[in-house]
C-alpha cells in the first residue's frame, strides 16, 4: 500500500526532528514552536521523548515539517523518468 500524497509517510519522528533542526536550528525552532524541549538545553533525544508522549506538540512539529517541505525550493521537482 502506497501513500504518495502523505509527506509524513515513511518518515520517523527522529528524521523529522533532525531535519527541522538542520533547517532552522534549535533557537529558531524554539521560536516557531515554543515548547521547553526546544528552548531549554535541547537535544534530539529529549525532544523525541517529549514529543512521543505529547500528541499536541507532535502535531505542531509534523505540521511545521510539512510546511517546510512545501516551501522548499526542491518541492516542485519531479523525478526523472
Protein Blocks (a to p, Z undefined) as FASTA:
>chain_A
ZZfklmkgopafklmmmmmmmmnommlmmmmmccfklmgopafklmmmmmmmmmklmmmm
mmmmmmmmmmpmklmpccdZZ
